Amino acid sequence: MSLLTNLSAGQINTIPMDLAGNKTKIIKAVELAVDHGCGVVLFPELVLSGAGCAHLFKIPAFVRKCQDCLVALTKELPAGAVVGLGLPLLADNGRIYNAYAVIRRGEILGLTVKYLYKYDNPLDDSYRYFANTTEDVSCTIEGKTFYVASRSINCRGFTLGVAYDDWPVGFTDCDVVVIPNATPFELGSLESNLNQALNLSRDINAIVVKTNLLGCESGTLVYDGQGIIAQKGKLIAKNSPFSFKRENIVCEKCGIAPDEDENDLIVKAISLGLFDWMLKTRSKGFALSLSGGADSALCAVSVAVGQALALEHLGDKKYVEILRSLNIDVKDVEGDHETYIKTEVMPKVLTTVYQASKSSGKITRNAAEKLAACLGSTHHELEISKAVDLYIKLFDKANDGPSLSWEKDDLTLQNIQARSRLPSIWMFANRENKLLLSTGNLSEAVVGYCTMDGDTVGGVDPVGGIGKSRILRINRQIADHGVNLGPSAYIFNIKDLSFVADQEPTAELRPGGEQKDEKDLMPYILLDEIRRLFNAEFLGPEEIFSKVRADERFKDLDDDLLKSDVAKYFRLNARSQWKRKRFASSFHIEKDSCDMWSLPILNDSFNCLL
């Protein structure tokens, strides 16, 4: 058997600190590889411990447990299998390193450590927890001393190089090079990972295996779980990203999965993140305040798509077992899968509530009702007007000044409506042991267009890492074409999302029915472009104005209005940092998601630049 045919990239859905659980999944993945005729399985970095252990990586007691788990793993591997995997390592000098080990049954073949030669990836915070070295360092495990500074390991039959970057130096004698970087998904990352593997395999004229973690490991970062095998610049194998399997492998026999639509990939990333939140918190699903607007609609859609994908990837029996382990009482799978998800599963895993105030209109109520019926969620309608009126009366009675009025207290009266929706949806979540979903988007987060302790509250915000203009495009596409669940699956249809996609975004907090988000702010496409230029390209107000002015999309904008909108963005952005500190956890999707940048909470409102 050739080395190429014998190789596989392994991925497991890790849980930080769950050493026993991660070990079991690694063994299952190795057994799967052996069943496919592969004797070499290469996993990503920190797969044994989980990559999101943060401060625990500084604790020697925890790192020693990881090393003990590595030794235990060598005793349980299938005979003949050679396995590469990452873990934290306590060296003889007392320092802790990000290490990569190659093992087989009963033996550690070698160790190497990650050299942190650059810090230009804001998603990689290894430098905060692990020591760096360019010198040889020793580590003694069960009486055997290993020297770990080399970038290659002799695997008794072939030499494996370990590359955490695309620097092709030091691999001339290697038969195979693994790129084990745990790379969280963001827009553009799949193409970047593929190019890295292809370019390195061409530069070193050898086989390169790129492997990654899988799933939402620790709350916000979603790993795509993609395995890539390349040889001398040619792609040999690549799987579809975002598998819902708990363990997976990619080998030459798997072939090359087709590229997928970007919007479908975003929905799949969110859906996998939500499914992992449900499993890892042992919740019975989700509770959602379904407003009839774009953001909450995409949240609901993502829950449904996640259940549909899980059924396709895990199979009927395993999927039902997982739901029942969470005390979600579902029947065995019968009939077509889409009908089963919408009629049997969704009524149990998603509770939606439309909460109407005096400012709510028939269009959003109808949109929420139609979408809930299409997805199959258990849907309720509540009137919050009496609760709002009671709060207003209580305030007016306690306040010595004039009574609240829309003429003088517009913001106060808008916010009390949003906040009055909070207690009831929390009650549904608590009573049913479900996760409360928050529904804020990235565009509104950067300018603070939200109500604290209102629409910002929840355990997780599925769309918090996505700009509003992109959400509107995604909803339109899903309404028209559905979600493609994958090459071997089907199109998941949600045609009644059109009742949401056809609307102009509105907060519906001001009476009269004329309130529109883009009138309050600016066109979302403009807001998102300003956001991108500031957060991702690091441009100031004057440079942003010049860039936008030259953009054909905005050629009809008046100069004075554009200057005003740029200034408005910076003023709102500066004064809302305190809000962003309190948002629910959200998935990192766009490069400039809120987890990637920050401002001082107290600041001069950008007066120095405006």
C-alpha positions in Angstrom: 0.0 0.0 0.0 1.3 3.5 -0.9 1.8 6.1 1.8 -0.8 8.3 0.2 -3.5 5.5 0.3 -2.6 4.8 3.9 -3.1 8.4 5.1 -6.1 10.0 6.6 -7.0 13.3 8.3 -9.0 12.8 11.5 -11.5 15.2 13.1 -13.5 15.0 16.3 -16.0 17.3 17.9 -14.0 18.2 21.0 -15.2 19.4 24.4 -12.6 21.4 26.3 -11.3 19.6 29.4 -13.2 16.4 28.6 -10.1 14.3 28.3 -11.8 10.9 28.6 -14.5 11.9 26.1 -12.1 13.3 23.6 -9.9 10.2 23.9 -12.9 8.0 23.2 -13.8 10.0 20.1 -10.1 9.8 18.9 -10.2 6.0 19.2 -13.5 5.8 17.3 -12.1 8.0 14.5 -8.9 5.8 14.3 -11.1 2.7 14.1 -13.1 4.3 11.3 -9.9 5.0 9.5 -8.7 1.4 9.9 -12.1 0.3 8.5 -11.3 2.5 5.4 -7.9 0.8 5.0 -5.9 3.7 6.5 -3.2 3.0 9.0 -2.1 6.6 9.6 -4.5 9.1 11.2 -3.4 12.8 11.7 -5.5 14.9 14.0 -5.3 18.7 14.7 -3.5 20.5 17.5 -4.9 20.4 21.0 -7.4 17.7 20.0 -6.8 15.7 23.2 -7.5 18.6 25.6 -9.7 20.8 23.4 -8.4 24.1 22.1 -10.5 26.3 24.2 -9.2 25.5 27.7 -7.7 29.0 28.0 -6.4 29.6 31.6 -6.2 25.8 32.2 -3.3 25.6 29.8 -1.3 27.5 32.4 -2.0 25.0 35.1 0.6 22.2 35.4 -1.8 19.8 37.1 -4.2 19.9 34.1 -1.3 19.5 31.6 0.0 16.5 33.5 -3.5 15.0 33.2 -3.4 15.5 29.4 0.0 13.7 29.3 -1.5 10.8 31.4 -4.3 10.7 28.9 -1.9 10.4 26.0 -0.2 7.5 27.7 -3.5 5.8 28.3 -4.4 6.4 24.6 -1.3 4.5 23.5 -2.6 1.4 25.3 -6.0 1.5 23.6 -5.2 2.2 19.9 -5.9 -0.5 17.3 -2.8 -2.5 16.6 -0.7 -1.1 13.8 -2.2 2.3 13.6 0.0 5.4 13.7 -1.7 8.5 15.1 -0.6 12.1 15.2 -2.4 14.5 17.6 -2.0 17.7 19.6 -1.9 18.3 23.3 -0.4 20.7 25.9 3.0 19.5 27.1 4.9 20.2 30.4 8.6 20.1 29.6 11.5 19.2 31.9 12.2 23.0 32.2 8.9 23.5 33.9 7.4 25.4 30.9 4.2 24.5 29.0 4.2 24.1 25.2 1.7 23.5 22.5 2.9 20.0 21.3 2.2 17.5 18.6 2.8 13.8 19.4 3.0 10.7 17.2 2.0 7.5 18.9 1.1 3.9 18.2 0.0 1.1 20.5 2.2 1.0 23.6 4.6 3.7 22.3 5.2 7.4 21.9 7.2 7.7 18.6 8.1 11.4 19.0 7.1 14.9 20.0 7.5 18.4 18.6 6.3 21.8 19.8 4.7 24.7 18.1 7.0 27.6 17.4 5.0 30.8 17.7 7.0 32.7 15.1 4.2 35.2 14.3 1.2 36.7 16.0 -0.8 38.1 13.1 -3.9 35.8 13.5 -6.3 37.4 16.0 -8.1 34.1 16.4 -5.0 32.3 17.6 -4.3 33.2 21.2 -1.7 30.5 21.7 0.9 33.0 22.7 -1.1 33.9 25.8 -0.8 30.4 27.2 2.1 28.6 25.7 5.9 29.1 25.9 7.9 29.7 22.8 11.2 28.2 21.9 13.8 27.9 19.1 16.1 25.8 21.2 15.8 22.1 21.8 13.7 21.3 24.9 13.3 17.9 26.6 10.2 16.3 28.0 10.2 13.1 30.0 7.2 10.8 29.9 7.2 7.5 31.8 10.9 7.6 32.1 11.6 8.2 28.4 13.1 11.6 27.4 12.1 13.3 24.1 13.7 16.3 22.5 11.0 18.4 20.9 12.4 21.3 19.0 12.6 19.5 15.6 9.8 20.1 13.1 9.8 16.4 12.1 9.3 13.0 13.7 10.6 9.6 12.6 7.5 7.4 12.4 9.3 4.1 11.7 8.7 3.8 8.0 8.1 7.5 7.1 9.1 10.9 8.3 6.3 13.3 9.4 6.8 17.1 9.4 4.6 19.3 11.5 3.9 22.8 10.0 1.9 25.3 11.8 2.5 27.9 9.1 3.2 28.0 5.3 7.0 28.4 5.8 8.5 25.5 3.7 11.8 25.4 5.5 12.9 22.2 7.3 10.8 19.6 5.5 13.2 18.5 2.7 13.5 15.0 4.2 9.8 14.6 5.1 7.5 12.2 3.3 4.4 13.8 4.7 3.7 17.1 6.4 0.7 17.8 8.5 -0.8 21.2 9.1 -2.6 20.7 12.4 -3.7 24.3 13.1 -7.0 24.6 14.9 -8.5 27.3 12.5 -11.9 28.7 13.4 -14.3 29.4 10.6 -14.8 32.9 9.2 -15.6 34.1 5.7 -12.7 33.2 3.5 -11.1 30.7 5.8 -11.9 27.6 3.8 -10.2 29.0 0.7 -7.3 30.1 2.8 -6.8 26.7 4.3 -7.1 25.0 0.9 -4.5 27.3 -0.6 -2.1 26.8 2.3 -2.2 23.0 1.8 -1.8 23.2 -2.0 1.0 25.7 -1.9 3.0 23.9 0.8 2.6 20.6 -1.0 3.9 22.2 -4.2 6.8 24.0 -2.4 8.1 20.9 -0.6 7.2 18.4 -3.4 5.5 16.1 -0.9 2.2 15.0 0.6 0.5 17.6 2.9 -2.4 16.8 5.2 -4.4 19.8 6.6 -6.8 18.9 9.4 -9.0 20.9 11.7 -11.1 20.7 14.8 -14.8 20.2 14.3 -17.9 22.0 15.7 -18.5 24.7 18.3 -16.1 23.7 20.9 -16.3 26.2 23.6 -19.1 28.7 22.8 -18.2 31.2 20.1 -15.7 29.8 17.6 -17.1 27.2 15.1 -14.5 24.9 13.5 -15.2 23.6 10.0 -13.8 20.1 10.5 -12.4 20.1 7.0 -9.7 17.6 6.1 -7.5 18.3 3.0 -5.0 16.0 1.4 -2.7 17.4 -1.3 0.3 16.1 -3.2 2.8 18.2 -5.1 0.3 21.0 -5.6 -2.6 18.7 -6.6 -5.7 18.3 -4.5 -6.3 14.6 -3.6 -9.2 14.7 -1.1 -11.4 17.2 0.6 -14.5 16.7 2.6 -17.6 19.0 3.0 -17.2 21.3 6.0 -19.4 21.3 9.1 -20.1 17.7 9.7 -22.5 16.9 12.5 -20.8 13.6 13.2 -18.9 13.4 16.5 -15.9 11.9 14.7 -14.9 11.8 11.1 -12.0 11.0 8.8 -10.9 12.1 5.3 -8.7 9.9 3.0 -7.8 9.4 -0.6 -10.9 7.2 -1.2 -13.2 10.1 0.0 -12.5 12.1 -3.1 -13.0 15.8 -3.5 -16.3 17.3 -2.2 -17.7 20.1 -4.3 -17.5 23.7 -3.1 -20.6 25.1 -1.5 -22.6 28.4 -1.7 -21.3 30.9 0.8 -24.7 31.7 2.3 -25.4 28.0 2.7 -22.0 27.6 4.5 -22.9 30.5 6.9 -26.2 28.9 7.8 -24.5 25.5 8.3 -21.9 27.0 10.6 -24.6 28.7 12.7 -26.7 25.5 12.7 -23.8 23.3 13.8 -23.0 25.9 16.5 -26.6 25.7 17.8 -26.7 22.0 17.7 -23.5 21.8 19.8 -24.8 24.3 22.3 -27.9 22.1 22.7 -25.9 19.0 23.2 -23.1 20.4 25.4 -25.5 22.3 27.7 -27.9 19.3 27.8 -30.8 21.6 26.9 -34.0 20.4 25.4 -33.9 22.9 22.5 -34.4 26.7 22.2 -36.8 29.5 23.1 -37.0 32.4 20.7 -38.9 35.7 20.7 -40.0 35.6 17.0 -40.7 39.1 16.0 -41.5 38.6 12.3 -38.3 40.3 11.4 -35.1 39.2 9.6 -32.8 38.4 12.6 -35.1 36.2 14.7 -36.3 34.5 11.5 -32.8 33.5 10.5 -32.3 32.2 14.1 -35.4 30.0 13.8 -34.3 28.8 10.4 -30.9 27.8 11.7 -32.4 25.7 14.4 -34.4 23.8 11.9 -31.6 23.4 9.4 -29.4 22.2 12.3 -31.8 19.4 13.1 -32.1 18.4 9.4 -28.4 18.3 9.0 -27.9 16.3 12.1 -30.3 13.7 10.9 -28.6 13.5 7.5 -25.1 13.2 9.0 -25.7 11.0 12.0 -28.3 8.7 10.6 -31.8 7.9 11.9 -30.8 5.7 14.8 -27.9 7.9 16.2 -29.9 11.1 15.8 -32.9 9.8 17.7 -30.6 8.4 20.4 -29.0 11.9 20.9 -32.4 13.6 21.2 -33.7 11.1 23.7 -30.5 11.4 25.7 -31.5 15.0 26.2 -35.0 13.9 27.3 -36.5 15.1 24.1 -39.2 12.5 23.5 -39.3 11.9 19.7 -40.7 8.9 17.7 -38.5 6.8 15.5 -37.8 8.3 12.1 -40.6 7.6 9.5 -41.3 9.0 6.1 -39.2 11.6 4.4 -36.7 13.5 6.5 -37.9 17.0 6.0 -41.5 16.2 7.1 -40.1 14.3 10.1 -38.1 17.3 11.2 -40.9 19.8 10.8 -43.7 17.7 12.3 -42.0 15.5 14.9 -38.8 17.3 16.0 -39.3 21.0 15.7 -42.4 21.2 17.9 -40.3 19.8 20.7 -37.0 21.6 20.2 -38.1 25.2 19.3 -40.6 27.3 21.2 -41.4 30.7 19.4 -43.3 33.6 20.9 -44.6 36.6 19.1 -45.1 39.4 21.6 -47.2 42.2 20.4 -47.3 45.8 21.7 -49.5 48.7 20.6 -46.8 49.5 18.0 -46.9 46.0 16.4 -48.5 45.6 13.0 -50.3 42.8 11.2 -47.4 42.2 8.7 -44.9 41.1 11.3 -47.5 39.1 13.3 -48.5 37.3 10.1 -44.9 36.7 9.1 -44.0 35.2 12.5 -47.1 33.0 12.4 -46.4 31.8 8.8 -42.7 31.1 9.5 -43.4 29.2 12.7 -46.0 27.0 11.0 -43.6 26.3 8.1 -40.8 25.3 10.4 -43.1 23.4 12.8 -42.1 25.3 16.0 -44.5 25.4 19.0 -45.7 29.0 18.6 -47.5 31.4 21.0 -48.8 34.9 20.7 -48.8 37.2 23.7 -50.0 40.8 24.1 -47.5 42.8 26.2 -49.5 46.1 26.1 -50.9 45.7 29.6 -47.5 45.0 31.0 -46.1 48.1 29.2 -48.9 50.2 30.5 -48.4 49.0 34.0 -44.7 49.9 34.0 -45.6 53.4 32.6 -48.2 53.9 35.4 -45.8 52.7 38.1 -43.2 55.2 36.8 -45.6 58.1 36.4 -46.9 57.5 40.0 -43.4 57.5 41.5 -42.0 60.3 39.3 -42.6 63.9 40.4 -42.2 65.3 36.9 -44.6 65.2 34.0 -46.0 62.0 32.8 -44.2 60.0 30.1 -45.0 61.1 26.5 -43.8 60.2 23.0 -43.0 63.9 22.4 -40.4 64.0 25.3 -39.7 60.4 26.1 -39.4 58.6 22.8 -36.4 56.4 23.7 -37.7 55.5 27.2 -41.1 54.4 25.7 -39.4 52.4 23.0 -37.1 50.6 25.4 -39.8 49.6 27.9 -41.6 47.7 25.1 -38.5 45.7 24.3 -37.8 45.1 28.0 -41.3 44.0 28.7 -40.9 41.1 26.3 -38.1 39.6 28.3 -39.8 38.0 31.4 -42.2 35.9 29.4 -39.7 34.4 27.0 -37.4 33.7 29.9 -40.3 31.8 31.6 -40.7 29.6 28.5 -37.0 28.9 28.5 -36.8 28.1 32.2 -40.0 26.0 32.3 -39.0 23.9 29.3 -35.2 23.7 30.0 -34.4 25.5 26.7 -31.7 27.9 25.7 -32.9 31.5 25.2 -31.7 32.8 21.8 -30.8 36.5 21.5 -31.3 38.0 18.1 -29.0 41.0 17.6 -26.9 41.3 14.4 -23.4 42.7 13.9 -24.5 45.9 12.2 -26.7 47.0 15.0 -24.2 45.9 17.6 -21.5 48.2 16.3 -23.8 51.2 16.6 -25.7 50.1 19.7 -29.1 50.0 17.9 -30.6 47.7 20.5 -32.2 47.7 23.9 -30.1 46.5 26.8 -31.9 43.9 28.8 -34.4 43.6 25.9 -33.5 42.1 22.6 -29.8 41.7 23.7 -30.5 39.1 26.4 -30.1 35.4 25.9 -27.6 32.5 26.3 -26.3 32.6 22.7 -26.9 35.0 19.7 -26.8 32.9 16.5 -26.6 35.9 14.1 -24.4 38.3 16.2 -21.4 37.8 13.9 -23.3 38.6 10.7 -24.0 42.1 9.2 -27.7 43.0 8.6 -27.2 43.5 4.8 -25.9 39.9 4.6 -28.7 38.6 6.8 -31.3 40.1 4.4 -29.5 38.5 1.4 -29.4 35.1 3.1 -33.1 35.2 4.0 -34.0 36.2 0.5 -32.0 33.3 -0.9 -33.5 30.8 1.5 -37.0 31.9 0.8 -36.4 31.6 -3.0 -34.2 28.5 -3.1 -34.1 26.8 0.3 -31.0 25.5 2.0 -28.9 22.9 0.2 -28.0 20.3 2.9 -25.2 18.8 0.8 -24.2 16.8 -2.2 -25.9 13.6 -1.1 -28.9 15.2 0.8 -31.8 17.4 -0.3 -33.0 21.0 -0.5 -34.6 22.0 2.8 -37.5 24.3 1.8 -38.7 27.3 3.8 -40.8 29.2 1.3 -42.8 31.0 3.9 -39.6 32.9 4.9 -40.7 35.1 2.1 -43.2 36.8 4.5 -40.2 38.0 6.3 -37.8 38.6 3.4 -40.4 40.8 1.6 -40.5 43.3 4.5 -38.4 46.4 5.1 -36.6 46.1 8.5 -38.4 47.8 11.4 -38.0 47.7 15.2 -41.8 48.4 15.6 -41.3 50.3 18.8 -42.6 53.7 17.8 -46.4 54.2 17.2 -47.7 55.1 13.7 -46.2 52.2 11.7 -43.7 54.4 10.0 -40.6 53.4 11.9 -37.9 51.9 9.7 -34.4 50.8 10.8 -32.6 52.3 7.8 -34.4 55.6 8.4 -33.2 55.6 12.0 -29.7 54.7 11.0 -28.6 54.6 7.4 -28.8 52.0 4.6 -27.5 48.8 6.0 -25.3 48.2 3.0 -23.6 51.5 3.7 -23.3 50.9 7.5 -21.7 47.5 6.8 -19.2 48.9 4.4 -18.2 51.6 6.9 -17.9 48.9 9.6 -15.7 46.8 7.3 -13.4 49.6 6.4 -13.0 50.7 10.0 -12.7 47.3 11.7 -11.1 45.1 9.0 -9.1 47.6 7.0 -8.3 50.0 9.9 -9.3 53.2 8.1 -10.3 56.5 9.8 -13.3 58.6 9.0 -11.7 60.7 6.2 -10.3 57.7 4.5 -13.6 55.9 4.8 -15.4 58.8 3.2 -13.0 58.8 0.2 -13.3 55.0 -0.2 -17.1 55.0 -0.1 -17.3 58.1 -2.3 -15.4 56.2 -5.0 -17.6 53.1 -4.7 -20.1 52.7 -7.5 -22.7 51.3 -5.1 -22.9 54.7 -3.4 -22.5 57.0 -6.4 -26.0 58.6 -5.8 -25.3 59.5 -2.2 -25.1 63.2 -1.5 -21.7 64.3 -0.1 -23.1 66.0 2.9 -25.4 63.1 3.7 -22.5 60.6 3.3 -20.3 62.7 5.6 -23.1 62.9 8.1 -23.6 59.1 8.0 -19.9 58.4 8.5 -19.8 60.7 11.5 -23.0 59.1 12.8 -21.4 55.7 12.6 -18.4 56.8 14.7 -20.4 58.6 17.3 -22.8 55.7 17.8 -19.9 53.2 17.7 -18.0 55.1 20.4 -20.8 55.4 22.9 -22.0 51.8 22.6 -18.9 49.9 23.7 -20.4 49.3 27.1 -23.3 47.5 25.4 -21.1 45.2 23.4 -19.4 44.1 26.7 -22.7 42.7 27.8 -24.0 41.0 24.7 -24.8 37.3 24.6 -22.1 34.9 23.2 -22.3 34.9 19.4 -20.6 32.9 16.6 -17.6 34.3 14.8 -18.6 34.5 11.1 -17.4 37.8 9.5 -13.8 38.7 10.0 -14.7 41.9 12.0 -17.2 40.2 14.3 -17.3 42.0 17.7 -14.9 39.5 19.3 -12.2 40.8 17.0 -12.0 44.4 18.1 -12.7 46.7 21.0 -12.8 50.3 22.2 -12.3 51.9 25.6 -15.7 52.0 27.3 -15.0 55.6 28.3 -13.7 57.6 25.3 -13.9 61.0 23.6 -16.4 59.8 20.9 -13.8 60.0 18.2 -13.5 63.8 18.5 -9.8 63.4 17.7 -10.6 62.0 14.3 -13.9 63.7 13.3 
